[in-house]
Amino acid sequence: MRQAKTQDTGLYEKQFLLSVERGDLENVRKLLEIYKSTGAFNINCLDPLRRSALHIAIENDNIELIELLLDYNINTGDAILYAINGENVDVVEILLEHLEKIGRFTPETQGVEITAHSAFTSDMTPIILAAHKNNYECIKLLLNKKATILHPHDIRCLCKECVQAKAEDSLCFSRSRINTYQALASPSLICLSSKDPILYAFELSYELRRLSNIENEFRNEYQELSRKCQSFSVNMLEQVRGSKELEIILNHTTNAWEEVTERKSVNFYQNLARLKLAIKLRQKNVSNS
């Protein structure tokens, strides 16, 4: 009797996953009703590729099926990471709304549950992945939901959390740091989250160069990220429209606009505070541009 029930369960799950793969909305709906009334199978079952029905629907960009599966409270797991990885903004928005609705979304984890079957590491969050993709729309959606990226502790930090992480797996700890810095160096994230993008890029580039001299395993990666931040600053400066805007940027202070329009500072043209900072932080590409 138990064997027959197991066979029925397996048959239902195969039909369910196959119907989702085919985009057969009506059959999926019927099977979900069977699940709801009898619990005859597990709607969170996985196919041989370790994909859930929700993963399959996301990969196939089937909005109707995604919404139907969410209505039946299918486990979201790391589904939002799949959507971001595919840069499907509409699906990301649907999943964010659902995660908020069921109370799973927090600014830190952003509703992600990493399991043994996940293709993503435990330190990966939606906003970090969106920043890796440099997807402006996805980053904006997540920032609007107050998603955050915690800046890594100093490389020599001796707090309990850092000491424990290094002791457990120092390579994994270093990989997690580089993943975070890769996200922080995203041009779209910098533009959307920083009040002073050029200053932020200067400081981050300098920090990344310092890390390249300490983190030997990822020296090249840190150097490349540092150069990326410098390129971002140069690209921002190339958007300047006229000499007045250039004055504001190169002499940036809190009251930069007043100083340009009213000439409050006698040595205004000689100040070049931002350019001096670029030189101090070794932003060669900026100071030579």
LOKELO-481066 format. One record per residue: residue number from 1; x, y, z of N, C-alpha, C in turn. Coordinates in nm, 3 decimals. Layout:
N
REC num  n_east n_north    n_up ca_east ca_north   ca_up  c_east c_north    c_up
REC NUM       X       Y       Z       X        Y       Z       X       Y       Z
...
***
This chain:
289
REC num  n_east n_north    n_up ca_east ca_north   ca_up  c_east c_north    c_up
REC   1   0.084  -0.121   0.000   0.000    0.000   0.000   0.087   0.126   0.000
REC   2   0.190   0.123   0.087   0.280    0.237   0.096   0.356   0.256  -0.035
REC   3   0.394   0.143  -0.099   0.466    0.151  -0.225   0.380   0.214  -0.334
REC   4   0.251   0.177  -0.335   0.159    0.232  -0.435   0.143   0.382  -0.416
REC   5   0.136   0.424  -0.288   0.122    0.566  -0.259   0.247   0.643  -0.304
REC   6   0.365   0.582  -0.281   0.490    0.644  -0.323   0.495   0.659  -0.475
REC   7   0.448   0.555  -0.545   0.445    0.560  -0.691   0.352   0.669  -0.740
REC   8   0.235   0.682  -0.673   0.140    0.788  -0.710   0.203   0.926  -0.690
REC   9   0.271   0.940  -0.577   0.337    1.068  -0.548   0.440   1.101  -0.656
REC  10   0.522   1.002  -0.690   0.623    1.023  -0.793   0.561   1.058  -0.927
REC  11   0.448   0.995  -0.960   0.380    1.022  -1.086   0.325   1.164  -1.089
REC  12   0.263   1.204  -0.979   0.211    1.341  -0.970   0.323   1.444  -0.987
REC  13   0.434   1.419  -0.921   0.546    1.514  -0.927   0.604   1.524  -1.068
REC  14   0.616   1.410  -1.136   0.665    1.412  -1.274   0.569   1.488  -1.365
REC  15   0.439   1.463  -1.348   0.339    1.534  -1.428   0.342   1.684  -1.399
REC  16   0.358   1.716  -1.273   0.361    1.856  -1.230   0.478   1.930  -1.294
REC  17   0.599   1.875  -1.279   0.718    1.939  -1.333   0.716   1.945  -1.485
REC  18   0.665   1.838  -1.548   0.657    1.836  -1.694   0.557   1.940  -1.745
REC  19   0.446   1.954  -1.674   0.345    2.053  -1.713   0.399   2.195  -1.700
REC  20   0.477   2.218  -1.594   0.539    2.350  -1.576   0.639   2.376  -1.688
REC  21   0.719   2.275  -1.720   0.817    2.289  -1.828   0.750   2.321  -1.961
REC  22   0.635   2.259  -1.986   0.562    2.280  -2.111   0.479   2.409  -2.110
REC  23   0.465   2.468  -1.992   0.383    2.588  -1.982   0.235   2.559  -1.989
REC  24   0.197   2.436  -1.948   0.056    2.393  -1.951  -0.015   2.447  -1.827
REC  25  -0.064   2.568  -1.836  -0.122    2.637  -1.721  -0.240   2.563  -1.661
REC  26  -0.329   2.513  -1.746  -0.451    2.447  -1.696  -0.418   2.319  -1.621
REC  27  -0.327   2.239  -1.674  -0.292    2.115  -1.605  -0.218   2.142  -1.475
REC  28  -0.133   2.244  -1.475  -0.065    2.283  -1.351  -0.167   2.325  -1.247
REC  29  -0.267   2.400  -1.290  -0.372    2.445  -1.197  -0.446   2.326  -1.137
REC  30  -0.479   2.226  -1.221  -0.549    2.106  -1.173  -0.465   2.031  -1.071
REC  31  -0.337   2.015  -1.102  -0.248    1.944  -1.011  -0.230   2.019  -0.880
REC  32  -0.226   2.150  -0.886  -0.215    2.230  -0.763  -0.339   2.217  -0.677
REC  33  -0.454   2.203  -0.740  -0.578    2.182  -0.664  -0.577   2.045  -0.596
REC  34  -0.522   1.945  -0.665  -0.507    1.812  -0.604  -0.415   1.821  -0.483
REC  35  -0.304   1.893  -0.500  -0.211    1.913  -0.389  -0.280   1.982  -0.272
REC  36  -0.356   2.085  -0.302  -0.421    2.163  -0.197  -0.523   2.081  -0.120
REC  37  -0.598   1.997  -0.191  -0.706    1.922  -0.126  -0.660   1.791  -0.062
REC  38  -0.554   1.730  -0.118  -0.514    1.597  -0.068  -0.369   1.591  -0.018
REC  39  -0.286   1.686  -0.060  -0.144    1.678  -0.025  -0.077   1.556  -0.085
REC  40  -0.125   1.517  -0.205  -0.079    1.393  -0.268   0.066   1.398  -0.315
REC  41   0.122   1.515  -0.329   0.261    1.526  -0.372   0.323   1.654  -0.317
REC  42   0.451   1.668  -0.336   0.525    1.782  -0.283   0.546   1.884  -0.394
REC  43   0.485   2.002  -0.383   0.499    2.102  -0.489   0.640   2.162  -0.492
REC  44   0.719   2.134  -0.389   0.858    2.182  -0.387   0.956   2.077  -0.438
REC  45   0.903   1.976  -0.508   0.987    1.869  -0.562   1.084   1.925  -0.666
REC  46   1.191   1.850  -0.692   1.295    1.894  -0.785   1.306   1.798  -0.903
REC  47   1.345   1.853  -1.018   1.368    1.767  -1.134   1.512   1.714  -1.130
REC  48   1.554   1.630  -1.225   1.690    1.575  -1.222   1.800   1.681  -1.222
REC  49   1.767   1.803  -1.268   1.864    1.912  -1.269   1.860   1.993  -1.139
REC  50   1.786   1.943  -1.041   1.770    2.006  -0.909   1.699   2.139  -0.917
REC  51   1.606   2.150  -1.013   1.526    2.271  -1.028   1.386   2.248  -0.974
REC  52   1.333   2.346  -0.904   1.194    2.339  -0.861   1.104   2.389  -0.973
REC  53   0.973   2.374  -0.955   0.878    2.424  -1.055   0.893   2.575  -1.073
REC  54   0.922   2.645  -0.963   0.938    2.790  -0.970   1.062   2.827  -1.050
REC  55   1.171   2.753  -1.029   1.292    2.777  -1.108   1.265   2.760  -1.257
REC  56   1.193   2.652  -1.291   1.163    2.623  -1.431   1.079   2.735  -1.492
REC  57   0.977   2.779  -1.418   0.891    2.887  -1.467   0.969   3.016  -1.487
REC  58   1.064   3.043  -1.397   1.147    3.163  -1.410   1.238   3.153  -1.533
REC  59   1.300   3.036  -1.551   1.387    3.017  -1.667   1.311   3.033  -1.798
REC  60   1.184   2.991  -1.797   1.101    3.001  -1.918   1.029   3.135  -1.929
REC  61   1.053   3.223  -1.830   0.993    3.356  -1.832   0.841   3.350  -1.842
REC  62   0.782   3.255  -1.768   0.638    3.235  -1.773   0.573   3.306  -1.653
REC  63   0.535   3.430  -1.673   0.482    3.513  -1.564   0.356   3.453  -1.503
REC  64   0.266   3.404  -1.587   0.139    3.348  -1.537   0.164   3.230  -1.445
REC  65   0.255   3.142  -1.485   0.286    3.026  -1.401   0.354   3.067  -1.272
REC  66   0.443   3.163  -1.280   0.512    3.212  -1.159   0.410   3.264  -1.058
REC  67   0.318   3.346  -1.104   0.216    3.402  -1.014   0.126   3.293  -0.959
REC  68   0.093   3.193  -1.042   0.009    3.082  -0.996   0.080   3.002  -0.888
REC  69   0.205   2.969  -0.909   0.282    2.892  -0.811   0.296   2.968  -0.679
REC  70   0.317   3.097  -0.688   0.328    3.178  -0.566   0.196   3.184  -0.491
REC  71   0.085   3.183  -0.564  -0.047    3.182  -0.500  -0.066   3.058  -0.414
REC  72   0.002   2.949  -0.451  -0.009    2.824  -0.375   0.108   2.809  -0.277
REC  73   0.175   2.920  -0.252   0.282    2.926  -0.150   0.396   2.828  -0.174
REC  74   0.435   2.813  -0.300   0.554    2.732  -0.327   0.674   2.797  -0.259
REC  75   0.769   2.715  -0.217   0.888    2.766  -0.149   0.971   2.850  -0.247
REC  76   1.000   2.974  -0.210   1.076    3.061  -0.300   1.225   3.031  -0.298
REC  77   1.278   2.985  -0.184   1.419    2.950  -0.177   1.510   3.058  -0.230
REC  78   1.588   3.022  -0.332   1.679    3.119  -0.395   1.627   3.166  -0.530
REC  79   1.494   3.156  -0.550   1.434    3.188  -0.680   1.466   3.329  -0.727
REC  80   1.469   3.424  -0.635   1.496    3.562  -0.677   1.638   3.576  -0.732
REC  81   1.730   3.494  -0.683   1.866    3.496  -0.738   1.866   3.444  -0.882
REC  82   1.784   3.342  -0.910   1.771    3.292  -1.047   1.717   3.401  -1.138
REC  83   1.618   3.474  -1.088   1.558    3.581  -1.169   1.658   3.693  -1.197
REC  84   1.736   3.729  -1.095   1.836    3.834  -1.113   1.948   3.786  -1.205
REC  85   1.986   3.661  -1.190   2.091    3.605  -1.275   2.051   3.608  -1.422
REC  86   1.920   3.590  -1.447   1.868    3.600  -1.583   1.830   3.741  -1.622
REC  87   1.849   3.836  -1.528   1.820    3.979  -1.549   1.676   4.001  -1.596
REC  88   1.584   3.925  -1.533   1.442    3.939  -1.564   1.379   4.032  -1.461
REC  89   1.372   4.159  -1.494   1.329    4.262  -1.398   1.184   4.242  -1.355
REC  90   1.096   4.206  -1.448   0.955    4.187  -1.414   0.937   4.077  -1.310
REC  91   1.010   3.967  -1.328   1.001    3.855  -1.233   1.059   3.895  -1.098
REC  92   1.169   3.967  -1.100   1.230    4.015  -0.975   1.129   4.099  -0.897
REC  93   1.059   4.185  -0.966   0.959    4.271  -0.900   0.846   4.188  -0.840
REC  94   0.799   4.088  -0.913   0.692    3.999  -0.864   0.738   3.925  -0.738
REC  95   0.859   3.872  -0.742   0.911    3.797  -0.628   0.933   3.887  -0.507
REC  96   0.980   4.007  -0.529   1.000    4.101  -0.418   0.868   4.131  -0.348
REC  97   0.765   4.156  -0.427   0.633    4.185  -0.370   0.581   4.065  -0.291
REC  98   0.603   3.945  -0.344   0.558    3.824  -0.274   0.634   3.804  -0.144
REC  99   0.766   3.823  -0.147   0.847    3.806  -0.027   0.808   3.905   0.082
REC 100   0.776   4.026   0.042   0.728    4.126   0.138   0.592   4.084   0.195
REC 101   0.507   4.036   0.108   0.371    3.997   0.148   0.373   3.886   0.252
REC 102   0.464   3.789   0.238   0.469    3.676   0.331   0.566   3.702   0.447
REC 103   0.623   3.823   0.452   0.709    3.861   0.564   0.846   3.798   0.562
REC 104   0.894   3.760   0.443   1.025    3.696   0.433   1.136   3.794   0.397
REC 105   1.100   3.913   0.352   1.203    4.006   0.305   1.260   4.087   0.421
REC 106   1.393   4.088   0.430   1.462    4.175   0.525   1.573   4.247   0.448
REC 107   1.614   4.366   0.493   1.720    4.439   0.421   1.850   4.362   0.408
REC 108   1.878   4.270   0.503   2.005    4.198   0.501   2.002   4.077   0.407
REC 109   1.908   3.984   0.427   1.905    3.860   0.347   1.820   3.874   0.222
REC 110   1.727   3.969   0.221   1.638    3.995   0.107   1.559   3.871   0.065
REC 111   1.523   3.789   0.164   1.431    3.678   0.141   1.491   3.553   0.082
REC 112   1.622   3.544   0.074   1.687    3.428   0.011   1.713   3.317   0.113
REC 113   1.685   3.194   0.071   1.717    3.077   0.152   1.807   2.986   0.069
REC 114   1.933   2.978   0.106   2.029    2.895   0.033   2.026   2.754   0.091
REC 115   2.005   2.655   0.004   2.003    2.515   0.047   2.121   2.440  -0.016
REC 116   2.128   2.310   0.017   2.236    2.227  -0.038   2.224   2.212  -0.189
REC 117   2.103   2.233  -0.241   2.080    2.218  -0.386   2.101   2.348  -0.462
REC 118   2.130   2.455  -0.391   2.140    2.586  -0.456   2.267   2.598  -0.540
REC 119   2.257   2.675  -0.647   2.374    2.702  -0.731   2.453   2.822  -0.680
REC 120   2.406   2.882  -0.570   2.469    3.004  -0.519   2.530   2.978  -0.381
REC 121   2.634   3.055  -0.349   2.699    3.041  -0.219   2.618   3.113  -0.112
REC 122   2.645   3.079   0.013   2.564    3.129   0.124   2.576   3.279   0.145
REC 123   2.684   3.341   0.095   2.702    3.485   0.114   2.635   3.568   0.005
REC 124   2.575   3.501  -0.093   2.514    3.573  -0.205   2.375   3.624  -0.168
REC 125   2.353   3.753  -0.190   2.222    3.814  -0.169   2.176   3.875  -0.300
REC 126   2.047   3.903  -0.313   1.996    3.963  -0.438   2.069   4.090  -0.480
REC 127   2.094   4.180  -0.385   2.155    4.307  -0.426   2.303   4.288  -0.464
REC 128   2.370   4.194  -0.401   2.508    4.166  -0.441   2.512   4.109  -0.582
REC 129   2.421   4.015  -0.612   2.417    3.956  -0.746   2.375   4.059  -0.850
REC 130   2.278   4.142  -0.816   2.234    4.248  -0.909   2.349   4.344  -0.938
REC 131   2.429   4.373  -0.835   2.545    4.461  -0.853   2.652   4.393  -0.938
REC 132   2.671   4.262  -0.918   2.765    4.188  -1.004   2.723   4.198  -1.150
REC 133   2.593   4.193  -1.172   2.539    4.204  -1.308   2.537   4.350  -1.356
REC 134   2.558   4.442  -1.262   2.548    4.586  -1.289   2.413   4.620  -1.353
REC 135   2.308   4.554  -1.302   2.174    4.574  -1.357   2.107   4.690  -1.284
REC 136   2.100   4.802  -1.350   2.049    4.926  -1.289   1.908   4.908  -1.234
REC 137   1.820   4.847  -1.313   1.679    4.835  -1.272   1.662   4.744  -1.151
REC 138   1.732   4.630  -1.152   1.723    4.538  -1.038   1.780   4.601  -0.912
REC 139   1.893   4.670  -0.925   1.953    4.737  -0.810   1.857   4.842  -0.754
REC 140   1.796   4.918  -0.842   1.703    5.023  -0.798   1.584   4.963  -0.725
REC 141   1.528   4.853  -0.777   1.417    4.786  -0.710   1.455   4.744  -0.569
REC 142   1.573   4.687  -0.555   1.618    4.638  -0.424   1.650   4.751  -0.328
REC 143   1.711   4.857  -0.377   1.739    4.972  -0.291   1.611   5.038  -0.244
REC 144   1.510   5.039  -0.330   1.379    5.094  -0.291   1.315   5.013  -0.179
REC 145   1.356   4.886  -0.168   1.307    4.799  -0.060   1.402   4.801   0.060
REC 146   1.498   4.894   0.058   1.594    4.912   0.168   1.696   4.798   0.177
REC 147   1.719   4.728   0.067   1.822    4.624   0.067   1.959   4.689   0.089
REC 148   2.044   4.620   0.160   2.175    4.677   0.194   2.288   4.579   0.164
REC 149   2.406   4.636   0.141   2.529    4.558   0.134   2.618   4.605   0.248
REC 150   2.647   4.517   0.340   2.732    4.554   0.453   2.877   4.562   0.408
REC 151   2.940   4.676   0.434   3.081    4.694   0.397   3.166   4.597   0.480
REC 152   3.257   4.524   0.417   3.341    4.430   0.492   3.421   4.499   0.602
REC 153   3.445   4.426   0.709   3.531    4.477   0.815   3.673   4.493   0.760
REC 154   3.753   4.572   0.828   3.892    4.588   0.787   3.959   4.452   0.779
REC 155   4.050   4.437   0.685   4.115    4.308   0.661   4.185   4.254   0.785
REC 156   4.228   4.344   0.874   4.298    4.301   0.996   4.206   4.302   1.119
REC 157   4.077   4.307   1.097   3.981    4.311   1.208   3.992   4.185   1.294
REC 158   3.988   4.205   1.426   4.000    4.094   1.520   3.871   4.072   1.599
REC 159   3.759   4.116   1.543   3.631    4.092   1.612   3.601   3.942   1.610
REC 160   3.512   3.900   1.697   3.479    3.758   1.711   3.430   3.697   1.580
REC 161   3.347   3.772   1.509   3.290    3.722   1.383   3.399   3.697   1.279
REC 162   3.491   3.791   1.263   3.597    3.777   1.163   3.695   3.666   1.200
REC 163   3.733   3.660   1.326   3.827    3.558   1.372   3.769   3.419   1.350
REC 164   3.641   3.402   1.382   3.576    3.273   1.366   3.566   3.233   1.218
REC 165   3.529   3.329   1.134   3.515    3.301   0.991   3.649   3.261   0.929
REC 166   3.755   3.329   0.968   3.889    3.296   0.916   3.932   3.158   0.963
REC 167   3.901   3.125   1.088   3.941    2.996   1.144   3.868   2.881   1.076
REC 168   3.742   2.902   1.044   3.661    2.796   0.983   3.702   2.770   0.838
REC 169   3.722   2.876   0.761   3.759    2.860   0.619   3.811   2.995   0.569
REC 170   3.942   3.012   0.576   4.001    3.142   0.541   3.982   3.175   0.393
REC 171   3.986   3.074   0.305   3.969    3.099   0.162   3.825   3.142   0.132
REC 172   3.730   3.074   0.196   3.589    3.110   0.178   3.564   3.252   0.230
REC 173   3.629   3.287   0.341   3.615    3.420   0.399   3.668   3.526   0.302
REC 174   3.783   3.497   0.242   3.842    3.590   0.145   3.756   3.601   0.020
REC 175   3.699   3.489  -0.025   3.612    3.489  -0.142   3.487   3.571  -0.116
REC 176   3.434   3.560   0.005   3.315    3.637   0.041   3.346   3.787   0.037
REC 177   3.465   3.825   0.082   3.505    3.966   0.080   3.515   4.019  -0.062
REC 178   3.580   3.942  -0.150   3.596    3.989  -0.288   3.461   3.997  -0.358
REC 179   3.369   3.905  -0.325   3.234    3.911  -0.381   3.164   4.041  -0.341
REC 180   3.181   4.079  -0.215   3.118    4.201  -0.166   3.180   4.324  -0.232
REC 181   3.312   4.328  -0.241   3.378    4.443  -0.304   3.345   4.452  -0.453
REC 182   3.329   4.338  -0.517   3.289    4.338  -0.657   3.153   4.405  -0.674
REC 183   3.065   4.380  -0.578   2.933    4.444  -0.580   2.944   4.594  -0.552
REC 184   3.024   4.630  -0.452   3.038    4.771  -0.414   3.099   4.855  -0.526
REC 185   3.174   4.790  -0.615   3.237    4.862  -0.727   3.147   4.873  -0.849
REC 186   3.025   4.826  -0.839   2.931    4.835  -0.952   2.899   4.982  -0.983
REC 187   2.921   5.027  -1.106   2.888    5.166  -1.141   2.742   5.202  -1.115
REC 188   2.652   5.110  -1.145   2.509    5.138  -1.123   2.479   5.153  -0.974
REC 189   2.539   5.067  -0.892   2.517    5.077  -0.747   2.574   5.207  -0.693
REC 190   2.692   5.245  -0.738   2.754    5.370  -0.693   2.665   5.489  -0.728
REC 191   2.615   5.492  -0.851   2.531    5.604  -0.895   2.401   5.611  -0.816
REC 192   2.344   5.496  -0.784   2.214    5.492  -0.718   2.222   5.512  -0.567
REC 193   2.334   5.477  -0.506   2.339    5.476  -0.359   2.432   5.581  -0.298
REC 194   2.521   5.639  -0.377   2.618    5.733  -0.320   2.577   5.878  -0.345
REC 195   2.590   5.961  -0.240   2.562    6.104  -0.255   2.672   6.174  -0.334
REC 196   2.792   6.120  -0.328   2.906    6.177  -0.401   2.977   6.062  -0.472
REC 197   2.928   6.022  -0.590   2.983    5.905  -0.659   3.133   5.913  -0.688
REC 198   3.181   6.031  -0.726   3.323    6.042  -0.760   3.410   6.024  -0.637
REC 199   3.374   6.089  -0.527   3.450    6.072  -0.403   3.447   5.927  -0.357
REC 200   3.328   5.866  -0.363   3.315    5.725  -0.323   3.407   5.637  -0.408
REC 201   3.409   5.661  -0.539   3.492    5.580  -0.628   3.640   5.601  -0.598
REC 202   3.680   5.725  -0.567   3.819    5.753  -0.528   3.858   5.667  -0.407
REC 203   3.777   5.675  -0.303   3.808    5.608  -0.177   3.807   5.456  -0.192
REC 204   3.708   5.406  -0.268   3.699    5.261  -0.287   3.817   5.211  -0.370
REC 205   3.855   5.285  -0.472   3.970    5.246  -0.554   4.097   5.237  -0.469
REC 206   4.115   5.334  -0.380   4.232    5.335  -0.293   4.230   5.215  -0.198
REC 207   4.113   5.187  -0.142   4.098    5.074  -0.050   4.125   4.942  -0.123
REC 208   4.077   4.930  -0.244   4.096    4.807  -0.322   4.244   4.786  -0.358
REC 209   4.314   4.895  -0.388   4.456    4.883  -0.417   4.532   4.837  -0.293
REC 210   4.493   4.890  -0.178   4.557    4.848  -0.052   4.534   4.699  -0.028
REC 211   4.411   4.653  -0.054   4.379    4.512  -0.034   4.456   4.422  -0.130
REC 212   4.485   4.473  -0.248   4.559    4.392  -0.346   4.700   4.360  -0.296
REC 213   4.751   4.442  -0.205   4.884    4.418  -0.149   4.881   4.327  -0.027
REC 214   4.760   4.297   0.020   4.744    4.213   0.140   4.685   4.077   0.106
REC 215   4.580   4.077   0.024   4.511    3.953  -0.013   4.578   3.893  -0.137
REC 216   4.683   3.814  -0.115   4.762    3.763  -0.227   4.681   3.673  -0.320
REC 217   4.586   3.597  -0.264   4.509    3.504  -0.347   4.426   3.577  -0.452
REC 218   4.384   3.699  -0.420   4.297    3.775  -0.509   4.360   3.909  -0.550
REC 219   4.493   3.911  -0.557   4.563    4.034  -0.592   4.514   4.092  -0.725
REC 220   4.509   4.007  -0.827   4.470    4.055  -0.960   4.326   4.106  -0.962
REC 221   4.238   4.035  -0.890   4.097    4.076  -0.886   4.081   4.213  -0.821
REC 222   4.153   4.235  -0.710   4.144    4.364  -0.641   4.203   4.477  -0.727
REC 223   4.313   4.448  -0.794   4.373    4.550  -0.882   4.278   4.587  -0.995
REC 224   4.211   4.487  -1.051   4.117    4.513  -1.160   3.998   4.595  -1.111
REC 225   3.948   4.565  -0.991   3.837    4.642  -0.935   3.880   4.786  -0.907
REC 226   4.003   4.803  -0.861   4.055    4.939  -0.836   4.058   5.019  -0.966
REC 227   4.106   4.955  -1.072   4.109    5.022  -1.203   3.968   5.052  -1.253
REC 228   3.876   4.963  -1.223   3.736    4.983  -1.263   3.679   5.108  -1.197
REC 229   3.712   5.128  -1.069   3.664    5.248  -0.999   3.726   5.375  -1.058
REC 230   3.853   5.368  -1.093   3.917    5.484  -1.157   3.849   5.516  -1.290
REC 231   3.820   5.412  -1.367   3.754    5.432  -1.497   3.616   5.495  -1.478
REC 232   3.548   5.453  -1.371   3.417    5.511  -1.342   3.429   5.661  -1.319
REC 233   3.529   5.702  -1.240   3.549    5.844  -1.211   3.579   5.922  -1.339
REC 234   3.663   5.865  -1.424   3.696    5.931  -1.550   3.571   5.945  -1.637
REC 235   3.492   5.838  -1.643   3.369    5.842  -1.724   3.272   5.947  -1.671
REC 236   3.267   5.961  -1.539   3.180    6.063  -1.480   3.228   6.203  -1.519
REC 237   3.358   6.225  -1.513   3.414    6.356  -1.548   3.393   6.388  -1.696
REC 238   3.388   6.284  -1.778   3.367    6.306  -1.922   3.226   6.353  -1.953
REC 239   3.135   6.340  -1.854   2.997    6.385  -1.874   2.979   6.533  -1.840
REC 240   3.087   6.596  -1.795   3.079    6.738  -1.756   3.041   6.824  -1.876
REC 241   2.946   6.917  -1.852   2.898    7.006  -1.958   2.945   7.149  -1.931
REC 242   3.062   7.180  -1.976   3.112    7.316  -1.964   3.205   7.338  -1.847
REC 243   3.271   7.453  -1.848   3.373    7.486  -1.749   3.316   7.506  -1.609
REC 244   3.193   7.557  -1.600   3.135    7.583  -1.468   3.113   7.453  -1.389
REC 245   3.061   7.352  -1.458   3.042    7.222  -1.391   3.177   7.163  -1.352
REC 246   3.277   7.178  -1.439   3.409    7.125  -1.408   3.467   7.193  -1.285
REC 247   3.446   7.324  -1.269   3.492    7.396  -1.151   3.430   7.338  -1.024
REC 248   3.299   7.313  -1.031   3.229    7.260  -0.914   3.288   7.126  -0.872
REC 249   3.313   7.040  -0.969   3.363    6.906  -0.939   3.506   6.911  -0.886
REC 250   3.593   6.983  -0.954   3.734    6.986  -0.914   3.759   7.061  -0.785
REC 251   3.668   7.153  -0.749   3.682    7.231  -0.625   3.573   7.195  -0.525
REC 252   3.528   7.072  -0.530   3.406    7.036  -0.457   3.417   7.062  -0.308
REC 253   3.323   7.144  -0.259   3.301    7.163  -0.116   3.151   7.163  -0.096
REC 254   3.108   7.177   0.028   2.965    7.177   0.056   2.892   7.288  -0.017
REC 255   2.958   7.406  -0.029   2.895    7.522  -0.093   2.956   7.551  -0.231
REC 256   2.985   7.445  -0.305   3.055    7.461  -0.432   2.981   7.553  -0.529
REC 257   2.848   7.538  -0.537   2.773    7.618  -0.635   2.780   7.767  -0.601
REC 258   2.770   7.801  -0.473   2.779    7.942  -0.432   2.917   7.998  -0.465
REC 259   3.019   7.917  -0.446   3.155    7.965  -0.470   3.178   7.990  -0.619
REC 260   3.114   7.911  -0.703   3.128    7.932  -0.847   3.054   8.056  -0.892
REC 261   2.929   8.071  -0.844   2.844    8.180  -0.892   2.878   8.314  -0.829
REC 262   2.924   8.312  -0.702   2.950    8.437  -0.631   3.099   8.468  -0.614
REC 263   3.184   8.370  -0.649   3.329    8.389  -0.637   3.369   8.430  -0.496
REC 264   3.318   8.354  -0.397   3.349    8.388  -0.258   3.496   8.363  -0.224
REC 265   3.556   8.267  -0.292   3.694    8.232  -0.262   3.789   8.300  -0.359
REC 266   3.884   8.376  -0.308   3.979    8.448  -0.393   4.065   8.349  -0.471
REC 267   4.104   8.240  -0.405   4.191    8.142  -0.468   4.113   8.024  -0.524
REC 268   3.993   8.052  -0.570   3.904    7.943  -0.614   3.968   7.856  -0.721
REC 269   4.022   7.919  -0.825   4.077    7.842  -0.935   4.202   7.764  -0.895
REC 270   4.269   7.814  -0.789   4.391    7.746  -0.747   4.364   7.634  -0.646
REC 271   4.237   7.623  -0.598   4.207    7.528  -0.493   4.214   7.383  -0.542
REC 272   4.128   7.351  -0.639   4.127    7.218  -0.701   4.129   7.106  -0.597
REC 273   4.042   7.118  -0.496   4.042    7.022  -0.385   4.021   6.879  -0.431
REC 274   3.927   6.859  -0.522   3.898    6.723  -0.565   4.013   6.663  -0.646
REC 275   4.079   6.746  -0.726   4.193    6.698  -0.803   4.309   6.661  -0.709
REC 276   4.330   6.742  -0.606   4.435    6.711  -0.509   4.406   6.580  -0.437
REC 277   4.278   6.558  -0.408   4.240    6.432  -0.342   4.267   6.314  -0.434
REC 278   4.238   6.331  -0.563   4.263    6.224  -0.660   4.411   6.188  -0.662
REC 279   4.496   6.290  -0.656   4.641    6.266  -0.656   4.683   6.196  -0.527
REC 280   4.627   6.243  -0.415   4.660    6.183  -0.285   4.622   6.036  -0.279
REC 281   4.506   6.003  -0.338   4.458    5.865  -0.338   4.508   5.787  -0.460
REC 282   4.603   5.845  -0.531   4.670    5.778  -0.643   4.575   5.741  -0.756
REC 283   4.482   5.830  -0.786   4.390    5.809  -0.897   4.453   5.865  -1.024
REC 284   4.551   5.793  -1.076   4.631    5.841  -1.189   4.546   5.871  -1.311
REC 285   4.450   5.783  -1.340   4.367    5.803  -1.459   4.288   5.932  -1.451
REC 286   4.246   5.968  -1.328   4.168    6.089  -1.308   4.256   6.212  -1.320
REC 287   4.370   6.211  -1.251   4.457    6.329  -1.252   4.520   6.354  -1.389
REC 288   4.524   6.251  -1.473   4.580    6.267  -1.608   4.474   6.297  -1.713
REC 289   4.346   6.290  -1.671   4.239    6.308  -1.771   4.209   6.455  -1.794
***
